[in-house]
Amino acid sequence: MFGDMMGKLQEMKQQTEKIKKRLDSISVDGDAEGGMVKVVVTANKKVTSITISNELMAEGDKEQIEDLTMIALNKALAKAEDVSDAEMAGAAKGFLPGMGL
């Protein structure tokens, strides 16, 4: 029984590592003000790009640019969290049947 449990834990650890690598290849985005600011992050929550429209830059309102960037980043990170949670929950179901996951 103990050996069986250790084997399952090792298998779960390997599966978790595979999922983390896969999450690095999944991109999600968030935008603000109709796409004037767009942020792309991986599902592992690594920022890969931030795009600010030329129109917004021309306005030169530093505070507005900062606020919109923060909004877009928070949207992208929320999507990344959702994807990550879904991937991990799917993996957990295979290892913990009947646990309500």
BADRENPA-291989 format. One record per residue (C-alpha): residue number from 1; residue in three letters; chain; x, y, z. Coordinates in Angstrom, 2 decimals, decimal comma. Layout:
# residues N
<rec pos="NUM" code="Ala" unit="A" px="X" py="Y" pz="Z"/>
...
***
This chain:
# residues 101
<rec pos="1" code="Met" unit="A" px="0,00" py="0,00" pz="0,00"/>
<rec pos="2" code="Phe" unit="A" px="2,75" py="2,46" pz="0,95"/>
<rec pos="3" code="Gly" unit="A" px="4,73" py="1,63" pz="-2,19"/>
<rec pos="4" code="Asp" unit="A" px="1,61" py="2,11" pz="-4,26"/>
<rec pos="5" code="Met" unit="A" px="1,09" py="5,55" pz="-2,69"/>
<rec pos="6" code="Met" unit="A" px="4,70" py="6,54" pz="-3,31"/>
<rec pos="7" code="Gly" unit="A" px="4,38" py="5,48" pz="-6,92"/>
<rec pos="8" code="Lys" unit="A" px="1,23" py="7,59" pz="-7,32"/>
<rec pos="9" code="Leu" unit="A" px="2,95" py="10,59" pz="-5,73"/>
<rec pos="10" code="Gln" unit="A" px="5,92" py="10,26" pz="-8,08"/>
<rec pos="11" code="Glu" unit="A" px="3,59" py="9,94" pz="-11,06"/>
<rec pos="12" code="Met" unit="A" px="1,64" py="13,00" pz="-9,88"/>
<rec pos="13" code="Lys" unit="A" px="4,87" py="15,00" pz="-9,56"/>
<rec pos="14" code="Gln" unit="A" px="5,88" py="14,06" pz="-13,11"/>
<rec pos="15" code="Gln" unit="A" px="2,43" py="14,99" pz="-14,41"/>
<rec pos="16" code="Thr" unit="A" px="2,62" py="18,35" pz="-12,62"/>
<rec pos="17" code="Glu" unit="A" px="5,96" py="19,10" pz="-14,27"/>
<rec pos="18" code="Lys" unit="A" px="4,51" py="18,25" pz="-17,70"/>
<rec pos="19" code="Ile" unit="A" px="1,59" py="20,58" pz="-17,05"/>
<rec pos="20" code="Lys" unit="A" px="3,90" py="23,42" pz="-15,99"/>
<rec pos="21" code="Lys" unit="A" px="5,87" py="23,03" pz="-19,22"/>
<rec pos="22" code="Arg" unit="A" px="2,65" py="22,99" pz="-21,24"/>
<rec pos="23" code="Leu" unit="A" px="1,43" py="26,13" pz="-19,45"/>
<rec pos="24" code="Asp" unit="A" px="4,56" py="27,92" pz="-20,68"/>
<rec pos="25" code="Ser" unit="A" px="3,33" py="27,37" pz="-24,24"/>
<rec pos="26" code="Ile" unit="A" px="-0,22" py="28,65" pz="-23,65"/>
<rec pos="27" code="Ser" unit="A" px="-0,70" py="32,39" pz="-24,14"/>
<rec pos="28" code="Val" unit="A" px="-3,62" py="34,44" pz="-22,91"/>
<rec pos="29" code="Asp" unit="A" px="-4,21" py="38,16" pz="-23,22"/>
<rec pos="30" code="Gly" unit="A" px="-5,94" py="41,00" pz="-21,56"/>
<rec pos="31" code="Asp" unit="A" px="-6,76" py="44,42" pz="-22,95"/>
<rec pos="32" code="Ala" unit="A" px="-8,07" py="47,76" pz="-21,82"/>
<rec pos="33" code="Glu" unit="A" px="-9,85" py="50,65" pz="-23,46"/>
<rec pos="34" code="Gly" unit="A" px="-10,87" py="48,70" pz="-26,54"/>
<rec pos="35" code="Gly" unit="A" px="-7,42" py="47,28" pz="-27,13"/>
<rec pos="36" code="Met" unit="A" px="-5,44" py="50,47" pz="-26,68"/>
<rec pos="37" code="Val" unit="A" px="-3,34" py="48,49" pz="-24,21"/>
<rec pos="38" code="Lys" unit="A" px="-2,85" py="44,77" pz="-24,66"/>
<rec pos="39" code="Val" unit="A" px="-0,87" py="42,42" pz="-22,42"/>
<rec pos="40" code="Val" unit="A" px="0,02" py="38,82" pz="-23,28"/>
<rec pos="41" code="Val" unit="A" px="1,09" py="36,34" pz="-20,60"/>
<rec pos="42" code="Thr" unit="A" px="1,71" py="32,62" pz="-20,47"/>
<rec pos="43" code="Ala" unit="A" px="-0,58" py="30,43" pz="-18,41"/>
<rec pos="44" code="Asn" unit="A" px="2,36" py="30,29" pz="-15,96"/>
<rec pos="45" code="Lys" unit="A" px="1,89" py="34,05" pz="-15,51"/>
<rec pos="46" code="Lys" unit="A" px="5,00" py="35,22" pz="-17,33"/>
<rec pos="47" code="Val" unit="A" px="4,48" py="38,49" pz="-19,24"/>
<rec pos="48" code="Thr" unit="A" px="5,53" py="38,01" pz="-22,85"/>
<rec pos="49" code="Ser" unit="A" px="4,41" py="41,31" pz="-24,37"/>
<rec pos="50" code="Ile" unit="A" px="2,81" py="44,65" pz="-23,65"/>
<rec pos="51" code="Thr" unit="A" px="1,47" py="46,71" pz="-26,54"/>
<rec pos="52" code="Ile" unit="A" px="0,35" py="50,32" pz="-26,18"/>
<rec pos="53" code="Ser" unit="A" px="-1,36" py="51,98" pz="-29,14"/>
<rec pos="54" code="Asn" unit="A" px="0,35" py="54,90" pz="-30,85"/>
<rec pos="55" code="Glu" unit="A" px="-2,81" py="56,93" pz="-30,29"/>
<rec pos="56" code="Leu" unit="A" px="-2,62" py="56,46" pz="-26,52"/>
<rec pos="57" code="Met" unit="A" px="1,09" py="57,22" pz="-26,51"/>
<rec pos="58" code="Ala" unit="A" px="0,49" py="60,41" pz="-28,49"/>
<rec pos="59" code="Glu" unit="A" px="-1,95" py="61,58" pz="-25,85"/>
<rec pos="60" code="Gly" unit="A" px="0,96" py="61,38" pz="-23,41"/>
<rec pos="61" code="Asp" unit="A" px="-1,17" py="60,87" pz="-20,30"/>
<rec pos="62" code="Lys" unit="A" px="1,27" py="58,86" pz="-18,17"/>
<rec pos="63" code="Glu" unit="A" px="-1,27" py="58,11" pz="-15,43"/>
<rec pos="64" code="Gln" unit="A" px="-3,86" py="56,87" pz="-17,94"/>
<rec pos="65" code="Ile" unit="A" px="-1,28" py="54,63" pz="-19,63"/>
<rec pos="66" code="Glu" unit="A" px="-0,24" py="53,17" pz="-16,27"/>
<rec pos="67" code="Asp" unit="A" px="-3,87" py="52,58" pz="-15,22"/>
<rec pos="68" code="Leu" unit="A" px="-4,81" py="50,92" pz="-18,51"/>
<rec pos="69" code="Thr" unit="A" px="-1,68" py="48,76" pz="-18,44"/>
<rec pos="70" code="Met" unit="A" px="-2,55" py="47,60" pz="-14,93"/>
<rec pos="71" code="Ile" unit="A" px="-6,13" py="46,78" pz="-15,99"/>
<rec pos="72" code="Ala" unit="A" px="-4,96" py="44,80" pz="-19,04"/>
<rec pos="73" code="Leu" unit="A" px="-2,33" py="42,97" pz="-17,00"/>
<rec pos="74" code="Asn" unit="A" px="-4,83" py="42,00" pz="-14,30"/>
<rec pos="75" code="Lys" unit="A" px="-7,25" py="40,68" pz="-16,94"/>
<rec pos="76" code="Ala" unit="A" px="-4,50" py="38,60" pz="-18,56"/>
<rec pos="77" code="Leu" unit="A" px="-3,31" py="37,23" pz="-15,21"/>
<rec pos="78" code="Ala" unit="A" px="-6,87" py="36,27" pz="-14,25"/>
<rec pos="79" code="Lys" unit="A" px="-7,22" py="34,33" pz="-17,52"/>
<rec pos="80" code="Ala" unit="A" px="-3,85" py="32,68" pz="-16,92"/>
<rec pos="81" code="Glu" unit="A" px="-4,97" py="31,63" pz="-13,44"/>
<rec pos="82" code="Asp" unit="A" px="-8,16" py="30,13" pz="-14,86"/>
<rec pos="83" code="Val" unit="A" px="-6,24" py="28,11" pz="-17,45"/>
<rec pos="84" code="Ser" unit="A" px="-3,70" py="26,94" pz="-14,87"/>
<rec pos="85" code="Asp" unit="A" px="-6,41" py="25,93" pz="-12,39"/>
<rec pos="86" code="Ala" unit="A" px="-8,29" py="24,00" pz="-15,08"/>
<rec pos="87" code="Glu" unit="A" px="-5,16" py="22,14" pz="-16,18"/>
<rec pos="88" code="Met" unit="A" px="-4,19" py="21,22" pz="-12,63"/>
<rec pos="89" code="Ala" unit="A" px="-7,74" py="20,18" pz="-11,70"/>
<rec pos="90" code="Gly" unit="A" px="-7,89" py="17,92" pz="-14,74"/>
<rec pos="91" code="Ala" unit="A" px="-4,68" py="16,23" pz="-13,72"/>
<rec pos="92" code="Ala" unit="A" px="-5,78" py="15,88" pz="-10,10"/>
<rec pos="93" code="Lys" unit="A" px="-8,98" py="14,09" pz="-11,12"/>
<rec pos="94" code="Gly" unit="A" px="-6,93" py="11,24" pz="-12,52"/>
<rec pos="95" code="Phe" unit="A" px="-4,98" py="10,81" pz="-9,32"/>
<rec pos="96" code="Leu" unit="A" px="-7,60" py="11,51" pz="-6,70"/>
<rec pos="97" code="Pro" unit="A" px="-10,85" py="9,93" pz="-7,86"/>
<rec pos="98" code="Gly" unit="A" px="-13,78" py="10,46" pz="-5,54"/>
<rec pos="99" code="Met" unit="A" px="-12,18" py="13,48" pz="-3,87"/>
<rec pos="100" code="Gly" unit="A" px="-14,60" py="15,99" pz="-5,38"/>
<rec pos="101" code="Leu" unit="A" px="-12,00" py="17,64" pz="-7,61"/>
***
